Amino acid sequence: MFEESEHRQFGDFVLHELLVQRKSMELYRATQQSLKRFVQFKIFALDGIFEQPQQLVQEFQTYIGSVLGLEHMHLQPIFGYGVIDDRHVYIVGRFMSGSLNGLLSTGALPLVQALEMALQIVMAVSYIHAQGFIHSSLSPRNVYLDGSGNAYIDDLELSLIVQRATSLSERKSLLDEPYYTSAEQLGSGRLDFRSEIYTLGAVLYHMVTGSPPFSDCDGTFETVLQRKLRNLVVPPRHLNPQIPASLEATILRTLRAVPEERFSHIMLLEDTLKQELNALEADNPPASDPVRSFLSRFRSDSR
């Protein structure tokens, strides 16, 4: 995208190291000079996706202005944004070196850890929905982790771009993998909160089994879509027998091809995951830990 980008300067930001390169996005470690801090600097090439990127650039700036004020303990903040040559847009956020994608490279997570992290992600998405937004491109790649293993979802700015993708080729340019995306998003592109419930279930499936759903096939968008439409997902307990039957039923419900057969509201999914976590902790009580005890009470009492 920008062959000579490293050590280039964009306003207050100096790019140092290319960390991630995907079809339509590059992620850099950069420095914000005025505050002398490391940040993540993402550049999106809209001309590589859309035939008329200039129109979307203007819409993108308006959209980002509307999400700048969103604040949640598990949502990555946006520090800045801008436009380069009317074809590229950039987003600046907090620099975090850990990601859920990297953590899952070693396999499935312990069930309690997976559910605790999944609840953090679900609560952030629930907050986004309450503000009238849909993330639309959530995956382990854009869930970042701090030093304590807490999760922070990123790439909310992609929502507008993903929802403007009307053809399968445009969606392929934005979605590197088809595993976490609902059947309706892969097919028609029409989204609502139920599409996000599908994605949350797919991410949780990966966390507790060590593999994304439908990763047992050839991985093409067309094949995965057909598997999704026919509900041909390998049950999670086939991959990890330690998963409780009730948790498997919850995950499979989120992955139903028909949106009406999923949870009718994200708060219902959140409540169900809290119950699953409480049951797991009751069966496997941790050693005495006042902090964990407080957090457990907080999780039960708050919404």
C-alpha positions as CSV (number, residue, x, y, z in Angstrom):
1,M,0.0,0.0,0.0
2,F,2.7,2.4,1.1
3,E,6.0,0.8,0.1
4,E,8.0,3.6,1.7
5,S,5.8,4.2,4.7
6,E,8.2,3.3,7.5
7,H,9.6,6.4,9.2
8,R,7.2,8.6,7.2
9,Q,5.4,11.4,9.0
10,F,1.7,12.2,8.9
11,G,1.2,15.4,11.0
12,D,2.0,14.6,14.6
13,F,2.6,10.9,13.9
14,V,5.8,9.2,12.8
15,L,5.6,5.6,11.5
16,H,8.2,3.2,12.7
17,E,7.4,-0.5,12.1
18,L,4.8,-2.3,9.9
19,L,3.1,-4.8,12.3
20,V,0.2,-6.2,10.2
21,Q,-0.5,-6.1,6.5
22,R,-3.9,-7.2,5.2
23,K,-5.7,-6.8,1.9
24,S,-7.0,-3.3,2.5
25,M,-5.2,-2.2,5.7
26,E,-1.7,-1.7,7.1
27,L,-1.1,-1.4,10.9
28,Y,2.1,0.4,12.1
29,R,3.7,1.1,15.4
30,A,4.1,4.8,15.5
31,T,5.0,7.7,17.7
32,Q,2.8,10.6,18.6
33,Q,5.4,13.3,18.9
34,S,3.5,15.9,20.9
35,L,2.7,13.4,23.7
36,K,5.9,11.3,23.3
37,R,3.9,8.0,23.3
38,F,3.7,4.9,21.1
39,V,0.4,4.5,19.2
40,Q,-1.0,2.2,16.6
41,F,-1.5,3.8,13.2
42,K,-3.9,2.1,10.7
43,I,-4.1,3.0,7.0
44,F,-7.0,1.9,4.9
45,A,-6.8,1.9,1.1
46,L,-10.3,2.7,-0.1
47,D,-9.3,2.8,-3.7
48,G,-8.4,-0.9,-3.5
49,I,-12.0,-1.7,-2.5
50,F,-14.4,0.8,-4.0
51,E,-14.7,2.2,-7.5
52,Q,-15.5,5.7,-6.1
53,P,-13.5,6.1,-2.9
54,Q,-13.6,9.9,-2.7
55,Q,-17.3,9.9,-1.8
56,L,-16.7,7.4,1.0
57,V,-13.8,9.4,2.3
58,Q,-16.1,12.3,3.2
59,E,-18.7,10.0,4.7
60,F,-16.0,8.2,6.7
61,Q,-14.8,11.4,8.3
62,T,-18.3,12.3,9.4
63,Y,-18.8,8.8,10.8
64,I,-15.6,8.8,12.7
65,G,-16.6,12.1,14.2
66,S,-19.7,10.5,15.6
67,V,-17.9,7.6,17.3
68,L,-15.0,9.6,18.8
69,G,-17.0,10.1,22.0
70,L,-17.7,6.5,22.6
71,E,-16.1,5.3,25.9
72,H,-16.2,1.8,27.4
73,M,-13.6,0.0,29.5
74,H,-13.3,-2.7,26.8
75,L,-13.4,-0.5,23.8
76,Q,-10.2,0.8,22.1
77,P,-10.2,4.6,22.1
78,I,-9.6,6.6,18.9
79,F,-6.8,9.2,19.3
80,G,-7.0,10.7,15.9
81,Y,-7.9,10.2,12.2
82,G,-7.3,11.8,8.8
83,V,-7.2,11.5,5.1
84,I,-4.3,10.9,2.7
85,D,-4.6,11.9,-1.0
86,D,-8.4,11.4,-1.0
87,R,-7.9,7.6,-1.4
88,H,-6.6,6.5,2.0
89,V,-7.9,7.1,5.5
90,Y,-6.0,6.6,8.7
91,I,-7.0,5.9,12.3
92,V,-4.8,6.3,15.4
93,G,-5.4,4.4,18.6
94,R,-3.7,3.1,21.7
95,F,-0.7,0.8,21.1
96,M,-1.2,-2.7,22.6
97,S,1.2,-5.5,21.7
98,G,-1.0,-8.5,22.7
99,S,-4.1,-9.7,20.8
100,L,-6.6,-12.5,21.1
101,N,-5.4,-13.8,17.7
102,G,-1.9,-14.2,19.0
103,L,-3.2,-15.9,22.2
104,L,-5.2,-18.4,20.3
105,S,-2.2,-19.4,18.2
106,T,-1.3,-21.7,21.1
107,G,-4.8,-23.4,21.1
108,A,-7.9,-23.3,23.1
109,L,-8.1,-21.2,26.3
110,P,-9.1,-22.6,29.7
111,L,-12.9,-22.4,29.9
112,V,-13.1,-19.9,32.7
113,Q,-10.6,-17.6,31.0
114,A,-12.4,-17.9,27.7
115,L,-15.8,-17.0,29.3
116,E,-14.4,-14.1,31.3
117,M,-12.8,-12.6,28.1
118,A,-15.9,-13.3,26.0
119,L,-18.0,-11.4,28.6
120,Q,-15.7,-8.4,28.3
121,I,-16.1,-8.5,24.5
122,V,-19.9,-9.0,24.7
123,M,-20.3,-6.1,27.2
124,A,-18.3,-3.8,24.8
125,V,-20.4,-4.8,21.9
126,S,-23.6,-4.3,23.9
127,Y,-22.5,-0.8,24.7
128,I,-21.8,-0.1,21.0
129,H,-25.3,-1.4,20.1
130,A,-26.9,0.8,22.8
131,Q,-25.3,3.8,21.1
132,G,-26.8,2.8,17.7
133,F,-23.7,1.3,16.1
134,I,-22.8,-2.2,14.8
135,H,-19.2,-3.3,14.8
136,S,-19.7,-5.7,11.8
137,S,-16.1,-7.0,11.4
138,L,-15.2,-8.4,14.8
139,S,-12.7,-11.2,15.0
140,P,-9.8,-12.3,17.2
141,R,-7.6,-10.1,15.0
142,N,-9.1,-6.9,16.4
143,V,-9.4,-7.9,20.0
144,Y,-6.4,-6.5,21.8
145,L,-5.1,-7.6,25.2
146,D,-3.4,-5.6,28.0
147,G,-0.8,-7.0,30.3
148,S,-3.5,-8.5,32.6
149,G,-5.3,-10.3,29.8
150,N,-8.2,-7.9,29.6
151,A,-9.8,-7.5,26.2
152,Y,-10.3,-4.4,24.1
153,I,-12.2,-4.4,20.8
154,D,-10.9,-2.3,18.0
155,D,-11.7,-1.5,14.3
156,L,-15.1,0.1,15.1
157,E,-14.3,2.5,12.3
158,L,-14.5,-0.4,9.8
159,S,-18.3,-0.6,10.4
160,L,-19.1,2.1,7.9
161,I,-16.7,0.7,5.3
162,V,-18.0,-2.9,5.7
163,Q,-21.6,-1.9,5.5
164,R,-20.9,0.1,2.3
165,A,-19.5,-3.0,0.6
166,T,-22.3,-4.2,-1.7
167,S,-20.5,-6.9,-3.7
168,L,-18.9,-10.2,-2.6
169,S,-15.6,-9.0,-4.0
170,E,-15.7,-5.8,-1.9
171,R,-16.5,-7.8,1.2
172,K,-13.7,-10.2,0.5
173,S,-11.3,-7.2,0.4
174,L,-12.4,-6.2,3.8
175,L,-12.8,-9.6,5.5
176,D,-9.7,-11.6,5.5
177,E,-11.4,-14.7,6.8
178,P,-15.1,-15.9,6.4
179,Y,-15.2,-17.9,9.6
180,Y,-16.5,-15.3,12.0
181,T,-19.0,-13.6,9.7
182,S,-22.7,-14.4,9.6
183,A,-24.2,-16.1,6.5
184,E,-26.4,-13.0,5.8
185,Q,-23.3,-10.7,5.9
186,L,-21.4,-13.0,3.5
187,G,-24.4,-13.2,1.2
188,S,-26.4,-10.0,1.1
189,G,-24.4,-7.8,3.3
190,R,-27.4,-6.7,5.3
191,L,-26.5,-6.4,9.0
192,D,-28.2,-5.9,12.3
193,F,-27.4,-6.9,15.9
194,R,-28.2,-10.5,15.3
195,S,-25.3,-10.7,12.8
196,E,-23.0,-9.5,15.6
197,I,-24.4,-12.2,17.9
198,Y,-23.3,-14.7,15.3
199,T,-19.8,-13.3,15.2
200,L,-19.5,-13.3,19.0
201,G,-20.5,-16.9,19.1
202,A,-17.9,-17.7,16.4
203,V,-15.2,-16.0,18.4
204,L,-16.2,-17.9,21.5
205,Y,-16.2,-21.1,19.5
206,H,-12.6,-20.5,18.6
207,M,-11.7,-19.6,22.2
208,V,-13.0,-22.8,23.7
209,T,-12.0,-25.2,20.8
210,G,-8.8,-23.8,19.5
211,S,-10.2,-23.5,15.9
212,P,-12.7,-21.2,14.2
213,P,-16.0,-22.7,13.2
214,F,-16.0,-24.2,9.7
215,S,-12.2,-24.2,9.5
216,D,-12.3,-27.9,8.8
217,C,-13.3,-27.2,5.1
218,D,-11.2,-25.5,2.3
219,G,-11.7,-22.0,3.8
220,T,-13.0,-20.4,0.6
221,F,-15.8,-17.8,1.1
222,E,-18.2,-19.8,-1.1
223,T,-17.6,-23.1,0.7
224,V,-17.9,-21.6,4.2
225,L,-21.0,-19.8,3.2
226,Q,-22.7,-23.0,2.0
227,R,-21.7,-24.7,5.3
228,K,-23.1,-21.8,7.3
229,L,-26.4,-21.8,5.4
230,R,-26.8,-25.5,6.2
231,N,-25.7,-25.2,9.8
232,L,-22.9,-27.7,9.2
233,V,-20.7,-26.7,12.0
234,V,-18.7,-29.3,14.0
235,P,-20.2,-29.3,17.6
236,P,-17.7,-27.7,20.0
237,R,-17.7,-30.8,22.3
238,H,-16.3,-32.9,19.5
239,L,-13.2,-30.8,19.6
240,N,-13.1,-30.2,23.4
241,P,-15.1,-32.7,25.5
242,Q,-14.5,-30.5,28.6
243,I,-17.0,-27.9,27.3
244,P,-20.3,-28.3,29.2
245,A,-23.3,-29.4,27.1
246,S,-25.2,-26.2,28.1
247,L,-22.3,-24.0,26.8
248,E,-22.2,-25.9,23.6
249,A,-25.9,-25.4,23.1
250,T,-25.4,-21.6,23.7
251,I,-22.6,-21.4,21.1
252,L,-24.6,-23.4,18.5
253,R,-27.6,-21.2,19.0
254,T,-25.5,-18.1,18.2
255,L,-24.3,-19.8,15.0
256,R,-27.7,-20.6,13.5
257,A,-28.0,-19.6,9.8
258,V,-31.5,-18.0,10.4
259,P,-31.1,-14.8,12.5
260,E,-34.4,-15.3,14.2
261,E,-33.1,-18.6,15.7
262,R,-30.3,-16.9,17.5
263,F,-30.6,-14.9,20.7
264,S,-33.2,-12.2,20.3
265,H,-31.0,-9.6,22.2
266,I,-27.4,-9.3,23.1
267,M,-28.3,-8.9,26.8
268,L,-29.8,-12.4,26.7
269,L,-26.5,-13.8,25.4
270,E,-24.6,-11.8,28.1
271,D,-26.8,-13.2,30.9
272,T,-26.5,-16.7,29.5
273,L,-22.7,-16.5,29.5
274,K,-22.7,-15.1,33.0
275,Q,-24.6,-18.2,34.1
276,E,-22.2,-20.5,32.3
277,L,-19.3,-18.8,34.0
278,N,-20.8,-18.9,37.4
279,A,-21.5,-22.6,37.0
280,L,-18.0,-23.3,35.9
281,E,-16.5,-21.4,38.8
282,A,-18.9,-23.2,41.2
283,D,-17.6,-26.6,39.9
284,N,-14.0,-25.4,39.9
285,P,-13.6,-22.9,42.8
286,P,-10.4,-20.9,42.6
287,A,-8.0,-20.5,45.4
288,S,-8.9,-17.7,47.8
289,D,-8.5,-14.4,45.9
290,P,-10.3,-11.3,47.3
291,V,-10.0,-9.5,43.9
292,R,-11.6,-12.4,42.0
293,S,-14.3,-12.7,44.7
294,F,-15.1,-9.0,44.3
295,L,-15.2,-9.2,40.5
296,S,-17.4,-12.3,40.7
297,R,-19.9,-10.4,42.8
298,F,-19.8,-7.3,40.5
299,R,-20.4,-9.5,37.5
300,S,-23.5,-11.0,39.1
301,D,-24.9,-7.7,40.3
302,S,-24.2,-5.5,37.2
303,R,-25.5,-5.5,33.7
